[in-house]
Amino acid sequence: MPADQNGNDLRDRPTTELLRELSDQTTTLVRQEIELAKAELTEKGKKAGTGAGMFGGAGVAALFALGALTATIIVILDSFLPLWLAALIPAVIYGAVAAVLALRGKREIDQATPAAPEQAIDSVKEDVQWAKTRARSGRT
């Protein structure tokens, strides 16, 4: 025999009271699930922030390593080239790499814009047109 938390028989209670209790319990459950999701996302956000900070630190360290490598290359090239030319060669190479990356990045951004979800917009327009057609055919 089904019973509530107080040991009362649920079949003896009015339907409206049972529905009200079900609604209250459902609302409570949804609120608790939302709070759990918030707590979980907060924790994950903190970890993601820490990871992003570490990536930033790694980027700075890599930049320092690139500077040291550049200085090493310049010193090596200086042994058989004038110093100004030894410094110019890595600068030109880095400039070319930057230009290629910038052009590829621009192409990717151009392909991603506009940022509006074009397929979804087209689909909604089709749905609206379909609904209008159905409404017109329903009136006639």
CNS distance restraints for C-alpha pairs under 8 A (distance, minus, plus):
assign (resid   1 and name CA) (resid   9 and name CA) 7.08 0.50 0.50
assign (resid   2 and name CA) (resid   9 and name CA) 6.08 0.50 0.50
assign (resid   2 and name CA) (resid  10 and name CA) 5.97 0.50 0.50
assign (resid   2 and name CA) (resid  11 and name CA) 7.62 0.50 0.50
assign (resid   3 and name CA) (resid   7 and name CA) 5.27 0.50 0.50
assign (resid   3 and name CA) (resid   8 and name CA) 5.21 0.50 0.50
assign (resid   3 and name CA) (resid   9 and name CA) 4.47 0.50 0.50
assign (resid   3 and name CA) (resid  10 and name CA) 5.19 0.50 0.50
assign (resid   4 and name CA) (resid   8 and name CA) 5.51 0.50 0.50
assign (resid   4 and name CA) (resid   9 and name CA) 6.58 0.50 0.50
assign (resid   4 and name CA) (resid  10 and name CA) 6.08 0.50 0.50
assign (resid   8 and name CA) (resid  12 and name CA) 7.93 0.50 0.50
assign (resid   9 and name CA) (resid  13 and name CA) 7.42 0.50 0.50
assign (resid  10 and name CA) (resid  18 and name CA) 7.94 0.50 0.50
assign (resid  13 and name CA) (resid  17 and name CA) 6.80 0.50 0.50
assign (resid  13 and name CA) (resid  18 and name CA) 6.90 0.50 0.50
assign (resid  14 and name CA) (resid  18 and name CA) 6.45 0.50 0.50
assign (resid  15 and name CA) (resid  19 and name CA) 6.06 0.50 0.50
assign (resid  16 and name CA) (resid  20 and name CA) 6.04 0.50 0.50
assign (resid  17 and name CA) (resid  21 and name CA) 6.13 0.50 0.50
assign (resid  18 and name CA) (resid  22 and name CA) 6.06 0.50 0.50
assign (resid  19 and name CA) (resid  23 and name CA) 6.06 0.50 0.50
assign (resid  20 and name CA) (resid  24 and name CA) 6.19 0.50 0.50
assign (resid  21 and name CA) (resid  25 and name CA) 6.05 0.50 0.50
assign (resid  22 and name CA) (resid  26 and name CA) 5.97 0.50 0.50
assign (resid  23 and name CA) (resid  27 and name CA) 6.09 0.50 0.50
assign (resid  24 and name CA) (resid  28 and name CA) 6.13 0.50 0.50
assign (resid  25 and name CA) (resid  29 and name CA) 6.01 0.50 0.50
assign (resid  26 and name CA) (resid  30 and name CA) 6.12 0.50 0.50
assign (resid  27 and name CA) (resid  31 and name CA) 6.17 0.50 0.50
assign (resid  28 and name CA) (resid  32 and name CA) 6.15 0.50 0.50
assign (resid  29 and name CA) (resid  33 and name CA) 6.14 0.50 0.50
assign (resid  30 and name CA) (resid  34 and name CA) 6.15 0.50 0.50
assign (resid  31 and name CA) (resid  35 and name CA) 6.19 0.50 0.50
assign (resid  32 and name CA) (resid  36 and name CA) 6.12 0.50 0.50
assign (resid  33 and name CA) (resid  37 and name CA) 6.13 0.50 0.50
assign (resid  34 and name CA) (resid  38 and name CA) 6.14 0.50 0.50
assign (resid  35 and name CA) (resid  39 and name CA) 6.17 0.50 0.50
assign (resid  36 and name CA) (resid  40 and name CA) 6.11 0.50 0.50
assign (resid  37 and name CA) (resid  41 and name CA) 6.03 0.50 0.50
assign (resid  38 and name CA) (resid  42 and name CA) 6.02 0.50 0.50
assign (resid  39 and name CA) (resid  43 and name CA) 6.25 0.50 0.50
assign (resid  40 and name CA) (resid  44 and name CA) 6.21 0.50 0.50
assign (resid  41 and name CA) (resid  45 and name CA) 5.85 0.50 0.50
assign (resid  42 and name CA) (resid  46 and name CA) 6.24 0.50 0.50
assign (resid  43 and name CA) (resid  47 and name CA) 6.44 0.50 0.50
assign (resid  44 and name CA) (resid  48 and name CA) 6.05 0.50 0.50
assign (resid  45 and name CA) (resid  49 and name CA) 6.03 0.50 0.50
assign (resid  46 and name CA) (resid  50 and name CA) 6.26 0.50 0.50
assign (resid  47 and name CA) (resid  51 and name CA) 6.16 0.50 0.50
assign (resid  48 and name CA) (resid  52 and name CA) 6.04 0.50 0.50
assign (resid  49 and name CA) (resid  53 and name CA) 6.18 0.50 0.50
assign (resid  50 and name CA) (resid  54 and name CA) 6.31 0.50 0.50
assign (resid  51 and name CA) (resid  55 and name CA) 6.24 0.50 0.50
assign (resid  52 and name CA) (resid  56 and name CA) 6.19 0.50 0.50
assign (resid  53 and name CA) (resid  57 and name CA) 6.25 0.50 0.50
assign (resid  54 and name CA) (resid  58 and name CA) 6.13 0.50 0.50
assign (resid  55 and name CA) (resid  59 and name CA) 6.14 0.50 0.50
assign (resid  56 and name CA) (resid  60 and name CA) 6.38 0.50 0.50
assign (resid  57 and name CA) (resid  61 and name CA) 6.24 0.50 0.50
assign (resid  58 and name CA) (resid  62 and name CA) 6.04 0.50 0.50
assign (resid  59 and name CA) (resid  63 and name CA) 6.15 0.50 0.50
assign (resid  60 and name CA) (resid  64 and name CA) 6.38 0.50 0.50
assign (resid  61 and name CA) (resid  65 and name CA) 6.23 0.50 0.50
assign (resid  62 and name CA) (resid  66 and name CA) 6.09 0.50 0.50
assign (resid  63 and name CA) (resid  67 and name CA) 6.25 0.50 0.50
assign (resid  64 and name CA) (resid  68 and name CA) 6.30 0.50 0.50
assign (resid  65 and name CA) (resid  69 and name CA) 6.10 0.50 0.50
assign (resid  66 and name CA) (resid  70 and name CA) 6.01 0.50 0.50
assign (resid  67 and name CA) (resid  71 and name CA) 6.23 0.50 0.50
assign (resid  68 and name CA) (resid  72 and name CA) 6.22 0.50 0.50
assign (resid  69 and name CA) (resid  73 and name CA) 6.19 0.50 0.50
assign (resid  70 and name CA) (resid  74 and name CA) 6.17 0.50 0.50
assign (resid  70 and name CA) (resid  90 and name CA) 6.83 0.50 0.50
assign (resid  71 and name CA) (resid  75 and name CA) 6.19 0.50 0.50
assign (resid  72 and name CA) (resid  76 and name CA) 6.22 0.50 0.50
assign (resid  73 and name CA) (resid  77 and name CA) 6.09 0.50 0.50
assign (resid  73 and name CA) (resid  86 and name CA) 7.90 0.50 0.50
assign (resid  73 and name CA) (resid  90 and name CA) 7.68 0.50 0.50
assign (resid  74 and name CA) (resid  78 and name CA) 5.92 0.50 0.50
assign (resid  74 and name CA) (resid  83 and name CA) 7.57 0.50 0.50
assign (resid  74 and name CA) (resid  86 and name CA) 5.10 0.50 0.50
assign (resid  74 and name CA) (resid  87 and name CA) 5.42 0.50 0.50
assign (resid  74 and name CA) (resid  90 and name CA) 7.53 0.50 0.50
assign (resid  75 and name CA) (resid  79 and name CA) 6.77 0.50 0.50
assign (resid  75 and name CA) (resid  86 and name CA) 7.54 0.50 0.50
assign (resid  76 and name CA) (resid  80 and name CA) 7.91 0.50 0.50
assign (resid  77 and name CA) (resid  81 and name CA) 5.81 0.50 0.50
assign (resid  77 and name CA) (resid  83 and name CA) 7.79 0.50 0.50
assign (resid  77 and name CA) (resid  86 and name CA) 5.06 0.50 0.50
assign (resid  78 and name CA) (resid  82 and name CA) 5.83 0.50 0.50
assign (resid  78 and name CA) (resid  83 and name CA) 5.15 0.50 0.50
assign (resid  78 and name CA) (resid  86 and name CA) 5.40 0.50 0.50
assign (resid  81 and name CA) (resid  85 and name CA) 6.43 0.50 0.50
assign (resid  81 and name CA) (resid  86 and name CA) 6.03 0.50 0.50
assign (resid  82 and name CA) (resid  86 and name CA) 6.22 0.50 0.50
assign (resid  83 and name CA) (resid  87 and name CA) 6.21 0.50 0.50
assign (resid  84 and name CA) (resid  88 and name CA) 6.09 0.50 0.50
assign (resid  85 and name CA) (resid  89 and name CA) 6.21 0.50 0.50
assign (resid  86 and name CA) (resid  90 and name CA) 7.49 0.50 0.50
assign (resid  87 and name CA) (resid  91 and name CA) 6.61 0.50 0.50
assign (resid  88 and name CA) (resid  92 and name CA) 6.09 0.50 0.50
assign (resid  89 and name CA) (resid  93 and name CA) 6.30 0.50 0.50
assign (resid  90 and name CA) (resid  94 and name CA) 6.03 0.50 0.50
assign (resid  91 and name CA) (resid  95 and name CA) 6.02 0.50 0.50
assign (resid  92 and name CA) (resid  96 and name CA) 6.12 0.50 0.50
assign (resid  93 and name CA) (resid  97 and name CA) 6.25 0.50 0.50
assign (resid  94 and name CA) (resid  98 and name CA) 6.08 0.50 0.50
assign (resid  95 and name CA) (resid  99 and name CA) 6.11 0.50 0.50
assign (resid  96 and name CA) (resid 100 and name CA) 6.21 0.50 0.50
assign (resid  97 and name CA) (resid 101 and name CA) 6.17 0.50 0.50
assign (resid  98 and name CA) (resid 102 and name CA) 5.99 0.50 0.50
assign (resid  99 and name CA) (resid 103 and name CA) 6.15 0.50 0.50
assign (resid 100 and name CA) (resid 104 and name CA) 6.18 0.50 0.50
assign (resid 101 and name CA) (resid 105 and name CA) 5.92 0.50 0.50
assign (resid 102 and name CA) (resid 106 and name CA) 6.05 0.50 0.50
assign (resid 103 and name CA) (resid 107 and name CA) 6.23 0.50 0.50
assign (resid 104 and name CA) (resid 108 and name CA) 6.26 0.50 0.50
assign (resid 105 and name CA) (resid 109 and name CA) 6.21 0.50 0.50
assign (resid 106 and name CA) (resid 110 and name CA) 6.07 0.50 0.50
assign (resid 107 and name CA) (resid 111 and name CA) 6.27 0.50 0.50
assign (resid 108 and name CA) (resid 112 and name CA) 6.28 0.50 0.50
assign (resid 109 and name CA) (resid 113 and name CA) 6.26 0.50 0.50
assign (resid 110 and name CA) (resid 114 and name CA) 7.98 0.50 0.50
assign (resid 117 and name CA) (resid 121 and name CA) 6.23 0.50 0.50
assign (resid 118 and name CA) (resid 122 and name CA) 6.13 0.50 0.50
assign (resid 119 and name CA) (resid 123 and name CA) 6.07 0.50 0.50
assign (resid 120 and name CA) (resid 124 and name CA) 6.13 0.50 0.50
assign (resid 121 and name CA) (resid 125 and name CA) 6.19 0.50 0.50
assign (resid 122 and name CA) (resid 126 and name CA) 6.22 0.50 0.50
assign (resid 123 and name CA) (resid 127 and name CA) 6.18 0.50 0.50
assign (resid 124 and name CA) (resid 128 and name CA) 6.13 0.50 0.50
assign (resid 125 and name CA) (resid 129 and name CA) 6.15 0.50 0.50
assign (resid 126 and name CA) (resid 130 and name CA) 6.04 0.50 0.50
assign (resid 127 and name CA) (resid 131 and name CA) 6.09 0.50 0.50
assign (resid 128 and name CA) (resid 132 and name CA) 6.15 0.50 0.50
assign (resid 129 and name CA) (resid 133 and name CA) 6.16 0.50 0.50
assign (resid 130 and name CA) (resid 134 and name CA) 6.15 0.50 0.50
assign (resid 131 and name CA) (resid 135 and name CA) 6.02 0.50 0.50
assign (resid 132 and name CA) (resid 136 and name CA) 6.12 0.50 0.50
assign (resid 133 and name CA) (resid 137 and name CA) 6.14 0.50 0.50
assign (resid 134 and name CA) (resid 138 and name CA) 6.00 0.50 0.50
assign (resid 135 and name CA) (resid 139 and name CA) 6.43 0.50 0.50
assign (resid 136 and name CA) (resid 140 and name CA) 6.70 0.50 0.50
